[in-house]
């Protein structure tokens, strides 16, 4: 009997999750709430308010759902997993206590300090007057962050004082990010290549998926304002000593600190790192799969994704990992769970966005998709919806992602860009340099 799975969310991350679940040999029955036209090709979309937890629990009980995978941060921060646990429904995603790592950046800094994990020094402010006064003593550039979850847009790297003042006022006075920006962090600016690490954990055992690199700025050459992510590639090849540093200096102490505080965590913990000259330092936490990192990390899995999530939700990740055998010679030796991913392939996703994003943009533009996809290229839908006539139209800033895979990074890049060149809608914009920051 195949398992029934409910995926919560409607973006590109959720389409990637549903697509990977559908590849399971278990042939699961998949529901997605609310989903998008992309998820509808392999799952049943539901008109279900995912923030109405009683209705979500009711649906899961009525359909005998075996596993819920929560994609976006808002329901996790609000405690959807806690409600599901109380109803004895298996869920892949932390409860509200664990999700606070993303929902409260000041709290995440406290966790890092207690665990003695390297991160940027900072000050927190809820008053623009105090924050602007502190600018007099700050070395530029400076990083300013909304303390709450702001869909990846509540961060600014400010190179001069006027830019910093503008962002501070946007958060604290103009409330551009709503409640998420009513308190801010002002951090020292770290330098080096960034790295995204996805930790799958049941609170005791853990597995590190293939490391990836996201391109957050809207413009080529990493210019312009931050976005939710304009593309990503994986795996990122690291110096051999870096794998062990990330595990021993970052991952192990963080998970140990969560256990020390009795914060249960079953799901994925995203750690954004800066690989500085002095070693890896933590930039941020997410309490869920990254977007667009998920689009390139999941296709590299050798392990059954459905079974990995299910066993994690049951607290049996360690037993599951014991059944995975490394079959590739280049698997990093100091990367726990490395055998769960393929290191002989590369994956690249290039995001196609609406002109004007991350500012104002127009919705409702018809999309022409490529006539066919294959095992090495496909389109992930994110900000899309079905029009009244059954056609797919734009419905967001980041509309879709063109994914390419290949034996080399260059080959995967070429495949992804060729696919995006065959995809059309009015106002389509994208970066031409995804993956070209190289492997560092």
C-alpha positions as CSV (number, residue, x, y, z in Angstrom):
1,X,0.0,0.0,0.0
2,X,1.5,3.3,-1.1
3,X,1.9,6.2,1.4
4,X,-0.3,9.3,1.3
5,X,1.6,12.5,1.5
6,X,0.5,16.1,2.0
7,X,2.9,18.9,0.9
8,X,2.1,22.3,2.3
9,X,2.9,25.3,0.0
10,X,2.5,26.7,-3.4
11,X,6.0,27.8,-4.7
12,X,8.9,26.5,-6.7
13,X,10.2,24.7,-3.6
14,X,7.0,22.8,-3.2
15,X,6.9,21.8,-6.9
16,X,10.5,20.5,-6.5
17,X,9.5,18.5,-3.4
18,X,6.4,17.0,-5.1
19,X,8.4,16.1,-8.2
20,X,11.0,14.3,-6.0
21,X,8.3,12.5,-4.0
22,X,6.7,11.3,-7.3
23,X,10.0,9.7,-8.3
24,X,9.8,7.3,-5.2
25,X,9.5,3.6,-5.9
26,X,6.7,3.6,-3.4
27,X,4.5,5.4,-5.9
28,X,2.9,7.7,-3.2
29,X,-0.4,9.4,-3.4
30,X,0.5,13.1,-3.2
31,X,-1.7,16.1,-2.2
32,X,-0.5,19.7,-2.3
33,X,-2.1,22.6,-0.5
34,X,-2.7,24.9,-2.2
35,X,-0.1,23.9,-4.9
36,X,0.3,25.5,-8.3
37,X,-0.1,24.3,-11.9
38,X,3.2,22.6,-11.8
39,X,2.4,20.5,-8.7
40,X,-1.0,19.6,-10.3
41,X,0.9,17.5,-12.9
42,X,1.9,14.9,-10.3
43,X,-0.3,15.7,-7.3
44,X,-3.8,16.7,-6.3
45,X,-4.0,20.4,-5.5
46,X,-6.2,21.3,-2.6
47,X,-8.2,24.5,-2.0
48,X,-7.1,24.5,1.7
49,X,-6.1,27.4,3.9
50,X,-2.8,26.1,5.3
51,X,-2.9,28.6,8.2
52,X,-6.2,27.1,9.4
53,X,-4.5,24.3,11.3
54,X,-7.8,22.6,12.4
55,X,-8.8,22.2,8.7
56,X,-5.4,20.9,7.8
57,X,-5.6,18.3,10.7
58,X,-9.2,17.4,9.7
59,X,-8.1,16.8,6.1
60,X,-5.2,14.6,7.2
61,X,-7.4,12.5,9.4
62,X,-10.2,12.2,6.8
63,X,-7.7,11.0,4.1
64,X,-5.5,9.0,6.5
65,X,-2.4,11.0,5.5
66,X,0.8,9.2,6.4
67,X,3.2,12.2,6.2
68,X,3.0,16.0,6.0
69,X,5.9,17.9,4.5
70,X,5.7,21.6,5.3
71,X,7.4,23.8,2.7
72,X,7.1,27.5,3.6
73,X,8.2,29.2,6.9
74,X,5.0,31.0,7.9
75,X,3.0,27.9,8.9
76,X,6.0,26.4,10.6
77,X,6.7,29.5,12.6
78,X,3.0,29.7,13.6
79,X,3.1,26.1,14.9
80,X,1.5,23.8,12.2
81,X,3.8,20.9,13.2
82,X,2.7,21.1,16.8
83,X,-0.9,20.8,15.8
84,X,-0.2,17.9,13.6
85,X,1.9,16.1,16.3
86,X,-1.0,16.5,18.8
87,X,-3.2,14.7,16.3
88,X,-0.6,11.9,15.9
89,X,0.1,12.9,12.3
90,X,3.6,12.4,11.1
91,X,5.2,15.7,10.0
92,X,8.5,16.6,8.4
93,X,9.1,20.1,9.8
94,X,10.0,21.6,13.2
95,X,7.5,22.8,15.8
96,X,7.2,26.5,16.7
97,X,10.2,26.3,19.1
98,X,12.5,25.0,16.4
99,X,11.1,27.3,13.7
100,X,11.9,30.3,15.9
101,X,15.5,29.9,14.5
102,X,14.1,31.5,11.3
103,X,11.3,33.6,12.8
104,X,13.5,35.5,15.3
105,X,17.0,36.3,14.1
106,X,17.9,37.7,17.5
107,X,17.0,34.4,19.1
108,X,19.1,32.5,16.5
109,X,22.1,34.7,17.4
110,X,21.6,33.7,21.1
111,X,21.6,30.1,20.0
112,X,24.9,30.6,18.1
113,X,26.5,32.4,21.0
114,X,25.6,29.6,23.4
115,X,26.8,27.0,21.1
116,X,30.0,29.0,20.4
117,X,29.4,28.9,16.7
118,X,31.2,31.6,14.7
119,X,28.9,34.3,13.3
120,X,29.0,38.1,12.7
121,X,28.9,40.5,15.6
122,X,25.7,42.5,15.9
123,X,23.5,44.9,17.7
124,X,19.6,44.8,17.9
125,X,17.3,47.8,17.6
126,X,13.6,48.5,17.7
127,X,14.0,52.3,17.5
128,X,15.2,54.1,14.3
129,X,16.7,56.9,16.5
130,X,18.9,54.4,18.4
131,X,19.8,52.5,15.2
132,X,20.8,55.7,13.3
133,X,22.9,56.9,16.3
134,X,24.7,53.5,16.4
135,X,25.6,54.0,12.7
136,X,28.2,56.6,13.8
137,X,30.3,53.8,15.3
138,X,29.8,51.2,12.6
139,X,32.4,50.3,10.0
140,X,30.9,50.2,6.5
141,X,29.7,48.2,4.7
142,X,27.2,47.0,7.3
143,X,24.5,44.3,7.0
144,X,21.0,45.2,8.3
145,X,18.3,42.5,8.8
146,X,14.7,42.5,9.7
147,X,14.5,40.2,12.8
148,X,11.5,38.4,11.6
149,X,10.9,36.2,8.5
150,X,10.6,38.5,5.4
151,X,10.6,36.0,2.5
152,X,14.3,36.5,1.9
153,X,13.9,40.2,1.2
154,X,14.5,41.7,4.7
155,X,18.3,42.0,4.3
156,X,20.4,44.8,3.0
157,X,24.2,45.0,2.6
158,X,24.7,48.8,2.9
159,X,27.9,50.2,1.5
160,X,27.3,53.8,2.6
161,X,25.5,55.6,5.4
162,X,22.6,56.9,3.2
163,X,21.8,53.4,2.1
164,X,21.8,52.2,5.7
165,X,19.6,55.0,6.9
166,X,17.1,54.4,4.1
167,X,16.8,50.7,5.0
168,X,16.6,51.3,8.7
169,X,13.7,53.8,8.2
170,X,12.0,51.4,5.7
171,X,12.0,48.7,8.4
172,X,11.3,50.6,11.6
173,X,9.4,53.7,10.5
174,X,7.7,52.7,7.2
175,X,7.2,49.1,8.3
176,X,7.9,47.9,4.8
177,X,8.3,44.3,6.1
178,X,5.4,44.5,8.5
179,X,5.9,42.9,11.9
180,X,9.0,41.1,10.6
181,X,10.9,44.5,10.5
182,X,9.8,46.1,13.7
183,X,13.1,45.0,15.2
184,X,16.4,44.9,13.3
185,X,19.9,43.5,13.6
186,X,22.9,45.6,12.5
187,X,25.7,43.2,11.8
188,X,29.3,43.4,10.7
189,X,29.8,42.5,7.1
190,X,31.5,39.2,6.4
191,X,33.4,38.5,3.2
192,X,33.9,35.3,1.2
193,X,31.8,33.0,-0.9
194,X,28.4,31.9,0.5
195,X,27.3,28.3,0.9
196,X,23.9,26.8,1.7
197,X,23.9,23.6,3.8
198,X,20.7,21.6,4.3
199,X,20.7,19.4,7.4
200,X,18.1,16.7,7.6
201,X,17.7,15.7,11.3
202,X,15.4,13.9,13.6
203,X,16.9,15.7,16.6
204,X,19.5,13.0,17.2
205,X,20.9,11.8,13.9
206,X,21.5,13.9,10.9
207,X,22.4,13.9,7.2
208,X,24.0,16.7,5.2
209,X,22.7,17.0,1.7
210,X,24.9,18.3,-1.2
211,X,26.1,21.8,-0.5
212,X,24.7,24.5,-2.8
213,X,25.2,28.2,-3.7
214,X,22.4,30.6,-4.1
215,X,22.5,33.9,-6.1
216,X,20.4,36.3,-4.1
217,X,21.0,39.7,-5.8
218,X,18.7,40.6,-8.7
219,X,21.5,41.8,-11.0
220,X,24.4,40.0,-12.7
221,X,27.7,40.2,-10.9
222,X,25.7,40.1,-7.6
223,X,24.4,43.6,-7.9
224,X,21.2,45.3,-7.0
225,X,18.7,44.5,-4.2
226,X,18.4,41.1,-2.5
227,X,15.6,38.7,-3.7
228,X,14.3,35.4,-2.6
229,X,17.0,33.9,-4.9
230,X,17.7,34.2,-8.7
231,X,19.3,30.8,-9.2
232,X,21.5,28.2,-7.6
233,X,23.9,25.3,-8.3
234,X,25.0,22.1,-6.5
235,X,27.1,20.5,-5.4
236,X,29.7,23.1,-4.5
237,X,33.2,21.6,-4.5
238,X,35.0,22.6,-1.3
239,X,38.6,22.2,-0.1
240,X,38.8,18.9,1.8
241,X,39.3,20.5,5.2
242,X,36.2,22.7,4.8
243,X,33.8,19.7,5.0
244,X,35.1,18.7,8.4
245,X,35.1,22.4,9.6
246,X,31.5,22.8,8.7
247,X,30.5,19.6,10.4
248,X,32.5,20.1,13.6
249,X,32.4,23.8,14.0
250,X,28.9,24.5,12.8
251,X,26.5,21.6,12.5
252,X,27.4,19.5,15.6
253,X,27.4,22.4,18.1
254,X,24.1,23.8,16.8
255,X,22.3,20.4,17.0
256,X,23.8,19.8,20.5
257,X,22.6,23.3,21.7
258,X,19.0,22.5,20.4
259,X,19.1,19.3,22.4
260,X,20.5,21.0,25.5
261,X,17.5,23.5,25.4
262,X,15.0,20.6,24.8
263,X,14.0,22.1,21.5
264,X,12.8,19.1,19.4
265,X,13.7,19.3,15.7
266,X,12.5,16.9,13.0
267,X,12.8,18.2,9.5
268,X,15.4,20.2,7.6
269,X,17.5,23.0,9.0
270,X,19.0,25.3,6.4
271,X,22.2,27.0,7.4
272,X,23.5,29.9,5.3
273,X,27.3,30.2,5.6
274,X,30.0,32.6,4.6
275,X,33.3,30.9,4.0
276,X,35.6,33.6,5.4
277,X,39.4,33.5,5.6
278,X,39.1,32.4,9.2
279,X,36.7,29.6,8.4
280,X,32.9,29.2,8.0
281,X,30.6,31.6,9.8
282,X,26.8,31.4,10.0
283,X,24.8,34.1,8.2
284,X,21.3,32.8,8.8
285,X,19.0,29.9,9.6
286,X,15.9,28.7,7.7
287,X,13.6,26.2,9.3
288,X,12.7,24.6,5.9
289,X,14.1,23.8,2.5
290,X,15.7,26.8,0.8
291,X,14.2,28.2,-2.4
292,X,15.8,27.9,-5.0
293,X,18.4,25.5,-3.4
294,X,15.9,22.7,-3.2
295,X,15.5,22.7,-7.0
296,X,19.2,21.6,-7.4
297,X,19.8,19.6,-4.2
298,X,16.9,17.2,-4.4
299,X,17.6,16.0,-8.0
300,X,21.1,14.9,-6.7
301,X,19.6,12.5,-4.1
302,X,20.5,8.8,-4.4
303,X,18.3,8.0,-1.4
304,X,14.5,7.7,-1.6
305,X,13.4,11.2,-0.5
306,X,10.0,10.1,0.6
307,X,11.5,7.4,2.9
308,X,14.1,9.8,4.2
309,X,11.4,12.3,5.2
310,X,9.1,9.6,6.7
311,X,11.8,8.0,8.8
312,X,12.9,11.5,10.0
313,X,9.4,12.2,11.1
314,X,9.4,9.0,13.0
315,X,12.8,9.6,14.7
316,X,14.4,6.8,12.8
317,X,16.8,8.7,10.5
318,X,19.8,6.9,11.9
319,X,18.5,3.5,10.9
320,X,17.6,4.8,7.5
321,X,21.1,6.2,6.9
322,X,22.6,2.9,7.9
323,X,21.0,1.4,4.8
324,X,22.7,3.9,2.4
325,X,26.0,2.7,0.9
326,X,28.5,5.0,-0.8
327,X,29.1,4.0,-4.4
328,X,31.1,7.0,-5.7
329,X,34.8,7.4,-5.2
330,X,34.7,11.2,-4.8
331,X,32.2,11.3,-1.9
332,X,33.6,13.7,0.9
333,X,34.7,11.6,3.9
334,X,33.9,14.3,6.5
335,X,30.3,15.0,5.3
336,X,27.8,12.9,7.3
337,X,25.3,11.3,5.0
338,X,27.3,12.1,1.9
339,X,26.4,8.8,0.4
340,X,22.7,10.0,0.2
341,X,23.7,12.4,-2.7
342,X,25.4,12.0,-6.0
343,X,28.7,13.9,-6.4
344,X,29.3,12.9,-10.0
345,X,26.5,15.2,-11.3
346,X,25.9,18.9,-11.3
347,X,22.5,20.7,-11.2
348,X,21.8,24.3,-12.0
349,X,18.5,26.3,-11.7
350,X,18.0,29.7,-13.3
351,X,15.0,31.7,-12.0
352,X,12.8,33.5,-14.6
353,X,11.3,36.5,-12.9
354,X,8.8,39.2,-13.7
355,X,10.2,42.5,-14.8
356,X,10.2,44.9,-11.8
357,X,10.9,42.2,-9.2
358,X,11.7,42.5,-6.3
359,X,9.7,45.7,-6.6
360,X,6.3,46.0,-8.3
361,X,5.5,43.7,-11.2
362,X,2.6,42.8,-13.4
363,X,0.7,39.5,-13.0
364,X,-1.5,37.5,-15.4
365,X,0.9,37.3,-18.4
366,X,0.6,34.1,-20.5
367,X,3.5,31.6,-20.3
368,X,4.8,29.6,-23.2
369,X,6.6,26.5,-21.9
370,X,9.1,24.4,-23.9
371,X,7.4,21.6,-25.9
372,X,9.1,18.8,-24.0
373,X,11.3,18.1,-21.0
374,X,13.7,15.2,-20.3
375,X,15.7,13.6,-17.5
376,X,18.3,16.3,-17.7
377,X,16.1,19.4,-18.0
378,X,12.7,20.5,-16.7
379,X,10.8,23.6,-15.6
380,X,9.8,24.2,-12.0
381,X,6.8,26.4,-11.6
382,X,6.7,28.9,-8.7
383,X,4.7,32.1,-9.2
384,X,2.1,30.7,-11.7
385,X,-1.6,30.1,-11.8
386,X,-4.3,28.7,-14.1
387,X,-6.2,31.3,-16.1
388,X,-9.9,30.9,-16.6
389,X,-9.3,29.5,-20.1
390,X,-7.0,26.8,-18.7
391,X,-3.7,28.5,-19.7
392,X,-0.9,29.1,-17.2
393,X,-0.1,32.7,-16.4
394,X,2.4,34.6,-14.2
395,X,1.3,35.1,-10.6
396,X,4.4,36.2,-8.8
397,X,7.8,37.8,-8.8
398,X,9.8,34.6,-9.2
399,X,7.7,32.9,-11.8
400,X,9.6,29.7,-12.7
401,X,13.0,27.9,-12.6
402,X,14.8,26.2,-15.5
403,X,16.7,23.2,-14.2
404,X,19.6,21.6,-16.0
405,X,21.7,18.6,-14.9
406,X,24.9,17.2,-16.4
407,X,28.3,15.7,-15.7
408,X,29.9,19.1,-15.3
409,X,28.8,22.5,-14.1
410,X,29.3,24.0,-17.5
411,X,27.1,21.4,-19.1
412,X,24.4,21.8,-16.6
413,X,24.5,25.6,-17.1
414,X,24.2,25.2,-20.8
415,X,21.2,22.9,-20.5
416,X,19.4,25.2,-18.0
417,X,19.9,28.3,-20.1
418,X,18.9,26.6,-23.3
419,X,15.7,25.5,-21.6
420,X,15.0,29.0,-20.3
421,X,15.6,30.5,-23.8
422,X,12.7,28.2,-25.0
423,X,10.4,29.6,-22.2
424,X,8.6,32.8,-22.9
425,X,6.3,35.4,-21.2
426,X,6.2,39.2,-21.5
427,X,8.6,40.8,-19.1
428,X,10.7,37.7,-18.4
429,X,14.0,38.6,-16.8
430,X,16.9,36.4,-15.5
431,X,20.5,36.5,-14.7
432,X,23.0,35.1,-17.2
433,X,25.7,34.3,-14.6
434,X,24.1,31.7,-12.4
435,X,26.9,29.3,-11.3
436,X,29.6,31.4,-12.8
437,X,30.9,32.5,-9.4
438,X,32.7,29.2,-9.7
439,X,33.6,26.5,-7.2
440,X,35.6,27.9,-4.3
